[in-house]
Amino acid sequence: MTIDIAEVARRSGVPASTLRFYEEKRLIAPIGRRGLRRLFDLEILDRLALIALGRAAGFSLDEVARMFAPDGRPRIDRRKLAAKADELDRTIRKLIAMRDGLRHAAACPAPSHMECPHFRRLMRVAALGKARSPKRAPRAPRSG
């Protein structure tokens, strides 16, 4: 079954302009035309879902493009997936540390944030671009 670009956009939620861009980047290819409208095989929806997954995981479009063999079938390097998962773990640790530091700053009893050693440490860590691991993140003060 074939569907035109408008139907692909409707079913996938990907705007037609993005579909045309993906075509320019050779991520997708129409199988023909009906008048001026591009036609795609129904499998385009799975391919677009895979592209969306790769983008959501943080892969560039060029990296996503390399995840397909010349025949269009997925060819995903498991080592790259593991490396991306490790990168996401590092990002998650940084975000958790930042969240915990902000929670502490929000509840800190110090008269000024600038007088709070935990807040000052958070500022230094942020300035260096390095967040502390969650195990060593500043803790919020205990209530009562």
C-alpha positions as CSV (number, residue, x, y, z in Angstrom):
1,M,0.0,0.0,0.0
2,T,1.2,3.5,-0.8
3,I,0.4,6.7,1.0
4,D,1.0,10.3,-0.1
5,I,3.1,12.8,1.8
6,A,0.0,14.4,3.4
7,E,-1.1,11.1,4.8
8,V,2.4,10.3,6.1
9,A,2.4,13.7,7.8
10,R,-1.0,13.1,9.3
11,R,-0.2,9.5,10.6
12,S,3.3,10.2,11.8
13,G,2.8,13.7,13.2
14,V,5.9,14.8,11.2
15,P,5.3,17.9,9.2
16,A,5.5,17.7,5.4
17,S,8.4,20.2,5.4
18,T,10.3,17.9,7.8
19,L,9.6,15.0,5.5
20,R,11.0,16.9,2.6
21,F,14.1,17.8,4.7
22,Y,14.6,14.1,5.6
23,E,14.4,13.3,1.9
24,E,17.1,15.9,1.2
25,K,19.2,14.3,4.0
26,R,18.5,10.9,2.4
27,L,16.9,9.6,5.5
28,I,13.7,8.7,3.6
29,A,12.9,8.2,-0.1
30,P,9.6,8.3,-1.8
31,I,8.7,5.3,-4.1
32,G,7.0,7.5,-6.7
33,R,4.7,10.4,-7.3
34,R,1.1,11.0,-7.9
35,G,1.1,14.4,-9.7
36,L,3.2,16.6,-7.5
37,R,2.7,14.6,-4.3
38,R,5.4,12.2,-3.2
39,L,4.2,8.6,-2.5
40,F,5.7,6.4,0.2
41,D,5.4,2.8,1.1
42,L,3.5,2.2,4.4
43,E,6.8,1.1,6.0
44,I,7.8,4.8,6.1
45,L,5.9,5.1,9.3
46,D,8.2,2.6,11.1
47,R,11.2,4.3,9.6
48,L,10.0,7.7,10.9
49,A,9.4,6.2,14.3
50,L,13.0,4.9,14.3
51,I,14.3,8.3,13.3
52,A,12.3,9.9,16.1
53,L,13.7,7.4,18.6
54,G,17.2,8.1,17.5
55,R,16.7,11.9,17.7
56,A,15.0,11.5,21.2
57,A,18.1,9.5,22.3
58,G,20.3,12.4,21.2
59,F,21.7,11.0,18.0
60,S,22.3,13.6,15.2
61,L,20.5,13.1,11.9
62,D,23.8,12.1,10.3
63,E,24.2,9.4,13.0
64,V,20.6,8.3,12.4
65,A,21.2,8.1,8.7
66,R,24.1,5.7,9.3
67,M,21.7,3.4,11.2
68,F,20.2,2.3,7.9
69,A,21.8,0.0,5.4
70,P,21.8,1.0,1.7
71,D,18.7,-1.1,1.2
72,G,16.9,0.9,3.8
73,R,16.8,-1.7,6.5
74,P,17.9,-0.8,10.0
75,R,21.6,-1.5,10.7
76,I,22.2,-0.3,14.3
77,D,25.6,-0.5,15.8
78,R,25.0,-1.9,19.3
79,R,28.3,-0.3,20.6
80,K,27.0,3.1,19.6
81,L,23.7,2.4,21.5
82,A,25.7,1.4,24.6
83,A,27.9,4.5,24.3
84,K,24.8,6.7,23.9
85,A,23.2,5.0,27.0
86,D,26.4,5.8,28.9
87,E,26.3,9.4,27.8
88,L,22.7,9.6,28.9
89,D,23.7,8.1,32.3
90,R,26.2,10.9,32.7
91,T,23.7,13.5,31.7
92,I,21.1,12.1,34.2
93,R,23.7,12.2,37.0
94,K,24.4,15.8,36.2
95,L,20.8,16.7,36.1
96,I,20.0,14.9,39.4
97,A,22.9,16.7,41.1
98,M,21.6,20.0,39.7
99,R,18.1,19.3,40.8
100,D,19.2,18.3,44.3
101,G,21.3,21.4,44.6
102,L,18.4,23.6,43.5
103,R,16.0,21.9,46.0
104,H,18.5,22.6,48.7
105,A,18.8,26.2,47.7
106,A,15.0,26.6,47.7
107,A,14.8,25.3,51.3
108,C,18.1,26.6,52.6
109,P,17.8,28.4,56.0
110,A,20.8,30.6,55.3
111,P,19.9,34.4,55.2
112,S,21.2,34.6,51.7
113,H,22.0,32.0,49.1
114,M,25.4,33.5,48.8
115,E,26.0,32.6,52.4
116,C,25.1,29.0,51.9
117,P,28.2,26.8,51.3
118,H,26.1,24.2,49.4
119,F,24.7,26.9,47.1
120,R,28.2,28.3,46.5
121,R,29.5,24.8,45.7
122,L,26.6,24.4,43.3
123,M,27.6,27.6,41.6
124,R,31.3,26.5,41.3
125,V,30.3,23.1,39.9
126,A,28.0,24.8,37.3
127,A,30.7,27.3,36.4
128,L,33.1,24.4,35.7
129,G,30.4,22.6,33.7
130,K,30.7,19.6,36.0
131,A,27.9,18.4,38.2
132,R,28.6,16.3,41.2
133,S,27.4,12.7,41.3
134,P,24.0,12.2,43.1
135,K,25.8,10.5,46.0
136,R,27.7,13.7,46.8
137,A,25.0,16.2,45.9
138,P,24.1,18.8,48.5
139,R,21.2,17.7,50.7
140,A,18.1,19.7,51.5
141,P,18.0,20.6,55.2
142,R,15.9,18.3,57.4
143,S,12.6,19.7,58.6
144,G,11.7,19.8,62.2
